[in-house]
Amino acid sequence: MSAEKLFTVAGTAKNPDGTVKARFANDLVARIKILNKAGCTDVNLVELPRAMTKLEALQYLTEVGITEGDAGYAVANKLAEKARVAKRGEVKVQASKGVKAKSAKKDVTAEDLVATARA
């Protein structure tokens, strides 16, 4: 099971100080009420087709066209931030120089495969 939280609503809203932020929630109506009470304007929230992580939701927002103006800038910045965090979590594995794969048989023919399949 994924440790990341899943959201069903995502979008943008402008704070009272004029900054635009990417927003995530699970209840559209409750989130709009909270944002309005906090004095946010230009609230643009959409319901996601399925529960998504923040990274998936941001990718979806860019696909549906939230790419213009301050909202597009906020989504692009948050997407870049989440992509960096996701990349940091990846693990790179390299084989040691002394390790070699060994094979019992070098040449395998079609007859060998058929014989093995029949056995």
DSSP file (Angstrom, degrees, kcal/mol; ACC not computed):
  #  RESIDUE AA STRUCTURE BP1 BP2  ACC     N-H-->O    O-->H-N    N-H-->O    O-->H-N    TCO  KAPPA ALPHA  PHI   PSI    X-CA   Y-CA   Z-CA
    1    1 A M              0   0    0      0, 0.0     2,-0.1     0, 0.0     0, 0.0   0.000 360.0 360.0 360.0 141.6    0.0    0.0    0.0
    2    2 A S        -     0   0    0      1,-0.1     0, 0.0     2,-0.1     0, 0.0  -0.432 360.0-150.9 -72.4 140.6    1.2    3.5   -0.9
    3    3 A A  S    S+     0   0    0     -2,-0.1     2,-0.2     2,-0.1    -1,-0.1   0.631  71.0  95.9 -84.1 -15.1    2.4    5.7    2.0
    4    4 A E  S    S-     0   0    0      1,-0.1     2,-0.1    49,-0.0    -2,-0.1  -0.529  82.4-112.4 -79.4 143.7    1.4    8.8    0.1
    5    5 A K        -     0   0    0     -2,-0.2    49,-0.4     1,-0.0     2,-0.3  -0.449  28.2-136.8 -72.9 145.7   -2.0   10.4    0.7
    6    6 A L        -     0   0    0     47,-0.1     2,-0.3    -2,-0.1    47,-0.2  -0.821  16.5-162.6-106.8 146.0   -4.6   10.2   -2.1
    7    7 A F  E     -A   52   0A   0     45,-3.2    45,-2.6    -2,-0.3    19,-0.2  -0.920  20.1-165.3-127.9 151.3   -6.8   13.1   -3.1
    8    8 A T  E    S+     0   0A   0     17,-1.3    40,-3.2    -2,-0.3     2,-0.4   0.465  79.3  50.3-111.1  -7.1  -10.0   13.4   -5.2
    9    9 A V  E     +AB  47  25A   0     16,-2.3    16,-2.3    38,-0.3     2,-0.3  -0.995  61.1 163.8-134.1 137.5  -10.0   17.1   -5.8
   10   10 A A  E     +AB  46  24A   0     36,-2.3    36,-3.0    -2,-0.4     2,-0.3  -0.986  16.0 105.2-149.0 157.3   -7.2   19.4   -7.0
   11   11 A G  E     -AB  45  23A   0     12,-2.0    12,-3.5    -2,-0.3     2,-0.3  -0.979  53.7 -72.8 167.5-154.8   -6.8   22.9   -8.4
   12   12 A T  E     -AB  44  22A   0     32,-2.0    32,-3.3    -2,-0.3     2,-0.3  -0.904  28.3-176.0-133.8 160.6   -5.6   26.4   -7.6
   13   13 A A  E     - B   0  21A   0      8,-1.7     8,-2.4    -2,-0.3     2,-0.5  -0.975  26.4-122.2-154.3 147.4   -6.7   29.4   -5.6
   14   14 A K  E     -AB  41  20A   0     27,-3.1    27,-2.5    -2,-0.3     6,-0.3  -0.821  28.3-136.3 -94.6 124.9   -5.3   32.9   -5.1
   15   15 A N    >   -     0   0    0      4,-3.5     3,-2.1    -2,-0.5    24,-0.1  -0.266  28.9-102.9 -70.2 162.7   -4.5   33.8   -1.4
   16   16 A P  T 3  S+     0   0    0      0, 0.0    -1,-0.1     0, 0.0    23,-0.1   0.782 123.2  59.2 -58.3 -26.3   -5.5   37.2    0.0
   17   17 A D  T 3  S-     0   0    0      2,-0.1     3,-0.1     1,-0.0    23,-0.0   0.469 122.8-105.4 -83.5   0.3   -1.9   38.3   -0.4
   18   18 A G  S <  S+     0   0    0     -3,-2.1     2,-0.2     1,-0.3    -1,-0.0   0.333  77.3 130.7  98.2  -6.8   -2.1   37.6   -4.2
   19   19 A T        -     0   0    0     -5,-0.1    -4,-3.5     1,-0.0     2,-0.5  -0.585  49.7-139.2 -81.5 144.2    0.0   34.4   -4.4
   20   20 A V  E     -B   14   0A   0     -6,-0.3     2,-0.3    -2,-0.2    -6,-0.2  -0.882  23.4-175.3-104.9 132.1   -1.5   31.5   -6.3
   21   21 A K  E     -B   13   0A   0     -8,-2.4    -8,-1.7    -2,-0.5     2,-0.3  -0.916  29.4-113.3-127.1 151.8   -1.1   28.0   -4.8
   22   22 A A  E     -B   12   0A   0     -2,-0.3     2,-0.3    52,-0.3   -10,-0.3  -0.663  38.7-158.7 -77.8 138.0   -1.9   24.5   -5.9
   23   23 A R  E     -B   11   0A   0    -12,-3.5   -12,-2.0    -2,-0.3     2,-0.3  -0.917  11.7-169.4-125.1 148.1   -4.6   23.0   -3.6
   24   24 A F  E     +B   10   0A   0     -2,-0.3     2,-0.3   -14,-0.2   -14,-0.2  -0.986  16.8 148.1-136.1 145.1   -5.6   19.4   -2.8
   25   25 A A  E     -B    9   0A   0    -16,-2.3   -16,-2.3    -2,-0.3   -17,-1.3  -0.955  43.9-135.4-160.6 175.7   -8.6   18.0   -1.0
   26   26 A N  S    S+     0   0    0     -2,-0.3     2,-0.4     1,-0.2    -1,-0.1   0.464  95.0  52.8-117.2  -9.9  -11.1   15.1   -0.7
   27   27 A D     >  -     0   0    0      1,-0.2     4,-2.2   -18,-0.1    -1,-0.2  -0.942  64.1-165.1-131.1 110.0  -14.3   17.1   -0.4
   28   28 A L  H  > S+     0   0    0     -2,-0.4     4,-2.2     1,-0.2     5,-0.2   0.929  87.8  44.9 -60.8 -51.3  -14.9   19.8   -3.0
   29   29 A V  H  > S+     0   0    0      1,-0.2     4,-2.2     2,-0.2    -1,-0.2   0.922 114.5  47.7 -64.0 -45.9  -17.7   21.7   -1.3
   30   30 A A  H  > S+     0   0    0      1,-0.2     4,-2.2     2,-0.2    -1,-0.2   0.899 111.9  50.8 -62.7 -39.9  -15.9   21.8    2.1
   31   31 A R  H  X S+     0   0    0     -4,-2.2     4,-2.5     2,-0.2    -1,-0.2   0.901 109.4  50.1 -66.6 -40.4  -12.7   22.9    0.5
   32   32 A I  H  X S+     0   0    0     -4,-2.2     4,-2.6     2,-0.2     5,-0.2   0.909 110.7  50.4 -63.1 -42.0  -14.4   25.8   -1.4
   33   33 A K  H  X S+     0   0    0     -4,-2.2     4,-2.4     2,-0.2    -2,-0.2   0.918 111.4  48.1 -62.0 -43.5  -16.0   26.9    1.8
   34   34 A I  H  X S+     0   0    0     -4,-2.2     4,-1.8     2,-0.2    -2,-0.2   0.920 112.8  48.1 -63.5 -44.4  -12.7   26.9    3.7
   35   35 A L  H  <>S+     0   0    0     -4,-2.5     5,-2.6     2,-0.2     4,-0.4   0.908 112.7  48.1 -64.9 -41.9  -10.9   28.8    0.9
   36   36 A N  H ><5S+     0   0    0     -4,-2.6     3,-1.2     1,-0.2    -1,-0.2   0.907 110.4  51.6 -64.3 -41.2  -13.7   31.4    0.7
   37   37 A K  H 3<5S+     0   0    0     -4,-2.4    -1,-0.2     1,-0.3    -2,-0.2   0.845 107.5  53.5 -63.5 -33.6  -13.7   31.8    4.5
   38   38 A A  T 3<5S-     0   0    0     -4,-1.8    -1,-0.3    -5,-0.2    -2,-0.2   0.517 122.3-107.6 -79.7  -4.9   -9.9   32.4    4.4
   39   39 A G  T < 5 +     0   0    0     -3,-1.2    -3,-0.2    -4,-0.4    -2,-0.1   0.620  64.4 155.4  90.8  13.7  -10.4   35.1    1.8
   40   40 A C      < -     0   0    0     -5,-2.6    -1,-0.3    -6,-0.2     2,-0.2  -0.453  20.5-167.9 -74.3 147.3   -9.1   33.2   -1.3
   41   41 A T  E     +A   14   0A   0    -27,-2.5   -27,-3.1     1,-0.2     3,-0.2  -0.721  60.1  41.0-124.6 177.0  -10.2   34.3   -4.7
   42   42 A D  E    S-     0   0A   0     -2,-0.2     2,-0.5   -29,-0.2    -1,-0.2   0.891  72.7-174.1  49.1  47.2  -10.0   32.7   -8.2
   43   43 A V  E     +     0   0A   0     -3,-0.2     2,-0.4   -30,-0.2   -30,-0.2  -0.613  10.3 175.4 -75.1 122.1  -10.8   29.3   -6.8
   44   44 A N  E     +A   12   0A   0    -32,-3.3   -32,-2.0    -2,-0.5     2,-0.4  -0.782  10.0 160.5-132.1  87.0  -10.4   26.7   -9.6
   45   45 A L  E     -A   11   0A   0     -2,-0.4     2,-0.3   -34,-0.3   -34,-0.3  -0.872  15.4-169.5-111.1 142.5  -10.9   23.2   -8.2
   46   46 A V  E     -A   10   0A   0    -36,-3.0   -36,-2.3    -2,-0.4     2,-0.4  -0.956  26.4-115.0-128.5 148.9  -11.8   20.1  -10.3
   47   47 A E  E     -A    9   0A   0     -2,-0.3   -38,-0.3   -38,-0.2   -39,-0.0  -0.684  34.7-128.7 -80.2 134.4  -12.8   16.6   -9.3
   48   48 A L  E     -     0   0A   0    -40,-3.2     3,-0.1    -2,-0.4     9,-0.0  -0.515  14.0-121.2 -82.6 151.2  -10.2   14.0  -10.3
   49   49 A P  E    S-     0   0A   0      0, 0.0     2,-0.3     0, 0.0    -1,-0.1   0.748  93.9  -2.6 -65.8 -22.4  -11.2   10.9  -12.3
   50   50 A R  E    S-     0   0A   0    -43,-0.1     2,-0.2   -42,-0.0   -43,-0.1  -0.950  99.1 -69.1-155.4 167.6   -9.8    8.7   -9.5
   51   51 A A  E     +     0   0A   0     -2,-0.3     2,-0.3   -45,-0.1   -43,-0.2  -0.473  62.8 179.9 -64.5 131.7   -8.0    9.1   -6.2
   52   52 A M  E     -A    7   0A   0    -45,-2.6   -45,-3.2    -2,-0.2   -43,-0.1  -0.915  30.2-112.5-134.9 157.2   -4.5   10.4   -7.0
   53   53 A T     >  -     0   0    0     -2,-0.3     4,-2.6   -47,-0.2     5,-0.2  -0.314  45.6 -99.7 -74.5 171.4   -1.3   11.4   -5.3
   54   54 A K  H  > S+     0   0    0    -49,-0.4     4,-2.5     2,-0.2     5,-0.2   0.909 124.8  51.2 -61.7 -41.2   -0.3   15.0   -5.5
   55   55 A L  H  > S+     0   0    0      2,-0.2     4,-2.0     1,-0.2    -1,-0.2   0.936 112.6  44.9 -62.3 -46.4    2.2   14.3   -8.3
   56   56 A E  H  > S+     0   0    0      1,-0.2     4,-2.3     2,-0.2    -1,-0.2   0.900 112.9  51.9 -63.6 -40.7   -0.5   12.4  -10.3
   57   57 A A  H  X S+     0   0    0     -4,-2.6     4,-2.4     2,-0.2    -2,-0.2   0.898 109.2  49.4 -64.1 -40.9   -3.0   15.2   -9.7
   58   58 A L  H  X S+     0   0    0     -4,-2.5     4,-1.8     2,-0.2    -1,-0.2   0.897 110.5  50.4 -65.5 -39.8   -0.6   17.9  -10.8
   59   59 A Q  H  X S+     0   0    0     -4,-2.0     4,-1.7     1,-0.2    -2,-0.2   0.899 110.6  50.4 -63.0 -40.0    0.1   15.9  -14.0
   60   60 A Y  H  X S+     0   0    0     -4,-2.3     4,-2.2     1,-0.2    -2,-0.2   0.904 106.5  54.7 -64.3 -41.6   -3.7   15.6  -14.6
   61   61 A L  H  <>S+     0   0    0     -4,-2.4     5,-2.4     1,-0.2     4,-0.5   0.886 108.5  48.4 -61.0 -38.5   -4.2   19.4  -14.1
   62   62 A T  H ><5S+     0   0    0     -4,-1.8     3,-0.5     3,-0.2    -1,-0.2   0.862 110.2  52.8 -69.4 -33.8   -1.6   20.1  -16.8
   63   63 A E  H 3<5S+     0   0    0     -4,-1.7    -2,-0.2     1,-0.2    -1,-0.2   0.872 107.3  50.9 -67.3 -37.1   -3.3   17.6  -19.1
   64   64 A V  T 3<5S-     0   0    0     -4,-2.2    -1,-0.2    -5,-0.1    -2,-0.2   0.514 126.4 -97.0 -83.5  -3.1   -6.7   19.2  -18.7
   65   65 A G  T < 5S+     0   0    0     -3,-0.5     2,-2.0    -4,-0.5     3,-0.4   0.626  73.9 141.5 107.3  13.8   -5.3   22.6  -19.5
   66   66 A I      < +     0   0    0     -5,-2.4    -1,-0.2     1,-0.2     9,-0.1  -0.580  42.3 109.3 -84.9  78.5   -4.5   24.5  -16.3
   67   67 A T        +     0   0    0     -2,-2.0     2,-0.3    -3,-0.1    -1,-0.2   0.342  47.3  98.0-131.8   0.9   -1.4   25.9  -17.8
   68   68 A E  S  > S-     0   0    0     -3,-0.4     4,-1.9     4,-0.1     3,-0.4  -0.708  80.9 -24.4-100.2 146.5   -2.2   29.6  -18.3
   69   69 A G  H  > S-     0   0    0     -2,-0.3     4,-1.9     1,-0.2     5,-0.1  -0.082 114.3 -23.5  63.9-152.8   -1.3   32.6  -16.2
   70   70 A D  H  > S+     0   0    0      1,-0.2     4,-2.6     2,-0.2    -1,-0.2   0.854 136.8  55.9 -65.0 -36.5   -0.5   32.4  -12.4
   71   71 A A  H  > S+     0   0    0     -3,-0.4     4,-2.3     2,-0.2    -1,-0.2   0.921 108.7  47.1 -63.2 -43.9   -2.5   29.2  -12.0
   72   72 A G  H  X S+     0   0    0     -4,-1.9     4,-2.5     1,-0.2    -1,-0.2   0.875 111.8  51.3 -64.2 -37.8   -0.4   27.4  -14.6
   73   73 A Y  H  X S+     0   0    0     -4,-1.9     4,-2.5     2,-0.2    -2,-0.2   0.921 110.3  48.5 -64.5 -44.5    2.8   28.8  -13.1
   74   74 A A  H  X S+     0   0    0     -4,-2.6     4,-2.3     2,-0.2   -52,-0.3   0.908 113.5  46.9 -63.2 -42.3    1.7   27.5   -9.6
   75   75 A V  H  X S+     0   0    0     -4,-2.3     4,-2.5     2,-0.2    -2,-0.2   0.925 112.8  49.1 -65.8 -44.6    0.9   24.1  -11.0
   76   76 A A  H  X S+     0   0    0     -4,-2.5     4,-2.3     2,-0.2    -2,-0.2   0.904 112.5  47.9 -62.9 -42.1    4.1   23.9  -13.0
   77   77 A N  H  X S+     0   0    0     -4,-2.5     4,-2.2     2,-0.2    -1,-0.2   0.921 114.0  45.8 -64.9 -44.1    6.3   24.9   -9.9
   78   78 A K  H  X S+     0   0    0     -4,-2.3     4,-2.6     2,-0.2    -2,-0.2   0.879 111.9  52.7 -67.0 -37.0    4.5   22.4   -7.6
   79   79 A L  H  X S+     0   0    0     -4,-2.5     4,-2.3     2,-0.2    -2,-0.2   0.916 109.8  48.1 -63.4 -43.7    4.8   19.7  -10.3
   80   80 A A  H  X S+     0   0    0     -4,-2.3     4,-2.0     2,-0.2    -2,-0.2   0.899 112.3  49.8 -63.6 -40.3    8.6   20.3  -10.6
   81   81 A E  H  X S+     0   0    0     -4,-2.2     4,-2.0     2,-0.2    -2,-0.2   0.931 112.9  45.4 -63.4 -46.6    8.9   20.2   -6.8
   82   82 A K  H  X S+     0   0    0     -4,-2.6     4,-2.4     1,-0.2    -2,-0.2   0.853 110.6  54.1 -67.4 -34.6    7.0   16.9   -6.5
   83   83 A A  H  X S+     0   0    0     -4,-2.3     4,-2.3     2,-0.2    -1,-0.2   0.893 108.3  49.8 -66.8 -39.0    9.0   15.4   -9.4
   84   84 A R  H  X S+     0   0    0     -4,-2.0     4,-2.0     2,-0.2    -2,-0.2   0.919 111.8  48.1 -63.9 -43.3   12.3   16.3   -7.6
   85   85 A V  H  X S+     0   0    0     -4,-2.0     4,-1.1     1,-0.2    -2,-0.2   0.908 112.4  48.9 -63.7 -42.3   11.0   14.7   -4.4
   86   86 A A  H  < S+     0   0    0     -4,-2.4     4,-0.4     1,-0.2     3,-0.4   0.890 111.0  50.1 -64.8 -39.5    9.9   11.6   -6.2
   87   87 A K  H >< S+     0   0    0     -4,-2.3     3,-1.2     1,-0.2    -1,-0.2   0.857 104.4  58.5 -68.2 -34.1   13.2   11.3   -8.0
   88   88 A R  H 3< S+     0   0    0     -4,-2.0    -1,-0.2     1,-0.3    -2,-0.2   0.810 101.4  57.0 -63.3 -29.6   15.1   11.6   -4.8
   89   89 A G  T 3< S+     0   0    0     -4,-1.1    -1,-0.3    -3,-0.4    -2,-0.2   0.585  84.6 104.5 -79.2 -10.4   13.2    8.5   -3.5
   90   90 A E    <   -     0   0    0     -3,-1.2     2,-0.5    -4,-0.4    -3,-0.0  -0.408  63.4-141.8 -73.0 149.0   14.5    6.3   -6.4
   91   91 A V        -     0   0    0     -2,-0.1     2,-0.5     2,-0.0    -2,-0.1  -0.946   6.0-151.2-115.0 130.4   17.2    3.8   -5.6
   92   92 A K        -     0   0    0     -2,-0.5     2,-0.5     2,-0.0    -2,-0.0  -0.870  11.4-164.0-101.9 131.2   19.9    3.1   -8.1
   93   93 A V        -     0   0    0     -2,-0.5     2,-0.4     2,-0.0    -2,-0.0  -0.956   6.1-175.1-118.4 130.7   21.5   -0.4   -8.1
   94   94 A Q        -     0   0    0     -2,-0.5     2,-0.2     0, 0.0    -2,-0.0  -0.970  24.7-121.9-124.1 140.9   24.8   -1.3   -9.7
   95   95 A A        -     0   0    0     -2,-0.4     2,-0.0     1,-0.1     5,-0.0  -0.498  34.2-106.7 -75.9 147.7   26.3   -4.7  -10.0
   96   96 A S    >   -     0   0    0     -2,-0.2     3,-1.1     1,-0.1    -1,-0.1  -0.357  26.3-116.9 -69.4 155.9   29.8   -5.2   -8.5
   97   97 A K  T 3  S+     0   0    0      1,-0.2    -1,-0.1    -2,-0.0    -2,-0.1   0.837 112.0  53.3 -65.1 -33.1   32.6   -5.5  -11.0
   98   98 A G  T 3  S+     0   0    0      2,-0.0     2,-0.5     0, 0.0    -1,-0.2   0.522  87.0  98.7 -82.3  -4.5   33.5   -9.0   -9.9
   99   99 A V    <   +     0   0    0     -3,-1.1     2,-0.4     2,-0.0    -4,-0.0  -0.722  47.1 173.5 -90.9 127.6   30.0  -10.4  -10.4
  100  100 A K        -     0   0    0     -2,-0.5     2,-0.3    -5,-0.0    -2,-0.0  -0.986  33.1-117.0-130.8 142.6   29.2  -12.3  -13.6
  101  101 A A        -     0   0    0     -2,-0.4     2,-0.4     1,-0.0    -2,-0.0  -0.596  30.7-150.4 -75.7 135.6   26.1  -14.2  -14.6
  102  102 A K        -     0   0    0     -2,-0.3     2,-0.4     2,-0.0     3,-0.1  -0.888   8.0-162.7-111.3 140.6   26.8  -17.9  -15.1
  103  103 A S        -     0   0    0     -2,-0.4     3,-0.1     1,-0.1    -2,-0.0  -0.967  16.4-149.9-121.5 136.8   24.9  -20.0  -17.5
  104  104 A A  S    S+     0   0    0     -2,-0.4     2,-0.4     1,-0.2    -1,-0.1   0.852  91.2  31.1 -71.2 -33.5   24.9  -23.8  -17.4
  105  105 A K        -     0   0    0      1,-0.1    -1,-0.2    -3,-0.1     3,-0.1  -0.991  63.0-165.8-130.8 128.8   24.4  -24.1  -21.1
  106  106 A K  S    S+     0   0    0     -2,-0.4     2,-0.5     1,-0.2    -1,-0.1   0.938  77.1  43.3 -80.0 -48.2   25.7  -21.6  -23.7
  107  107 A D        -     0   0    0      2,-0.0     2,-0.5     0, 0.0    -1,-0.2  -0.881  64.6-171.2-107.8 123.6   23.8  -22.5  -26.8
  108  108 A V        -     0   0    0     -2,-0.5     2,-0.2    -3,-0.1    -3,-0.0  -0.952   9.5-163.0-112.8 128.0   20.1  -23.3  -26.6
  109  109 A T     >  -     0   0    0     -2,-0.5     4,-1.7     1,-0.1     5,-0.1  -0.589  34.3-108.1-103.9 168.2   18.4  -24.7  -29.7
  110  110 A A  H  > S+     0   0    0      1,-0.2     4,-2.4     2,-0.2     5,-0.2   0.864 120.4  57.0 -61.2 -37.3   14.8  -24.9  -30.7
  111  111 A E  H  > S+     0   0    0      1,-0.2     4,-2.6     2,-0.2    -1,-0.2   0.888 104.1  52.6 -62.8 -38.9   15.0  -28.7  -30.1
  112  112 A D  H  > S+     0   0    0      2,-0.2     4,-2.2     1,-0.2    -1,-0.2   0.904 110.1  48.2 -62.7 -41.1   16.1  -28.1  -26.5
  113  113 A L  H  X S+     0   0    0     -4,-1.7     4,-2.3     2,-0.2    -2,-0.2   0.911 112.6  47.5 -65.8 -43.1   13.2  -25.8  -25.9
  114  114 A V  H  X S+     0   0    0     -4,-2.4     4,-2.1     2,-0.2    -2,-0.2   0.923 112.0  50.3 -65.0 -43.6   10.7  -28.3  -27.3
  115  115 A A  H  X S+     0   0    0     -4,-2.6     4,-1.3     1,-0.2    -1,-0.2   0.895 111.9  47.7 -62.3 -40.3   12.2  -31.2  -25.3
  116  116 A T  H  < S+     0   0    0     -4,-2.2    -1,-0.2     1,-0.2    -2,-0.2   0.893 110.7  51.6 -67.4 -39.4   12.0  -29.1  -22.1
  117  117 A A  H  < S+     0   0    0     -4,-2.3    -2,-0.2     1,-0.2    -1,-0.2   0.851 110.7  48.3 -65.8 -35.3    8.4  -28.1  -22.9
  118  118 A R  H  <        0   0    0     -4,-2.1    -1,-0.2     1,-0.2    -2,-0.2   0.758 360.0 360.0 -76.5 -25.6    7.3  -31.8  -23.4
  119  119 A A     <        0   0    0     -4,-1.3    -1,-0.2    -5,-0.2    -2,-0.2   0.488 360.0 360.0 -73.1 360.0    9.0  -33.0  -20.2
